[in-house]
C-alpha cells in the first residue's frame, strides 16, 4: 500500500484500495508514460516524481533468478521518486524501502510507467 500512502501524504489524494491494487491499478489508474517491451534506465528520463512503475518479479528473496518456467508473473508497483530512487513494499527487504533503480531492476523487470498527477 506504498502507493496509497504516498499519494495521501504527498498529494492529499486518497486512492481507494480497489483502484490501486493490480490489475485494476494497471488498467485504470493514471495515464501511460512508458509502455515498452524493454523498459531501460533511459526510460527514467520520461518519468517525474510520483510516477508509478509496474514490473514483473524476476528474482526471489534469496537473490536467485527465476526461470521462465517458474516466473510468477505478478504485477508489482513502485513509486518513482526522482534521482534514480524507487520506493516500494517488497519481499526482499520485508518492508517498504527506498532502492536505486539499478537494485530494482535486479529483482523486477519494469514493463510500464503511469502518471496519476499531471
C-alpha positions, 0 to 999 in steps of 0.5 A, a space after each residue: 500500500 506504498 502507493 496509497 500512502 504516498 499519494 495521501 501524504 504527498 498529494 492529499 489524494 486518497 486512492 481507494 484500495 480497489 483502484 490501486 491494487 493490480 490489475 485494476 491499478 494497471 488498467 485504470 489508474 493514471 495515464 501511460 508514460 512508458 509502455 515498452 517491451 524493454 523498459 531501460 534506465 533511459 526510460 527514467 528520463 520520461 518519468 517525474 516524481 510520483 510516477 508509478 512503475 509496474 514490473 514483473 518479479 524476476 528474482 526471489 528473496 534469496 537473490 536467485 533468478 527465476 526461470 521462465 518456467 517458474 516466473 510468477 508473473 505478478 504485477 508489482 508497483 513502485 513509486 518513482 521518486 526522482 534521482 534514480 530512487 524507487 520506493 516500494 513494499 517488497 519481499 526482499 527487504 520485508 518492508 517498504 524501502 527506498 532502492 536505486 533503480 539499478 537494485 530494482 531492476 535486479 529483482 523486477 523487470 519494469 514493463 510500464 510507467 503511469 502518471 496519476 498527477 499531471 
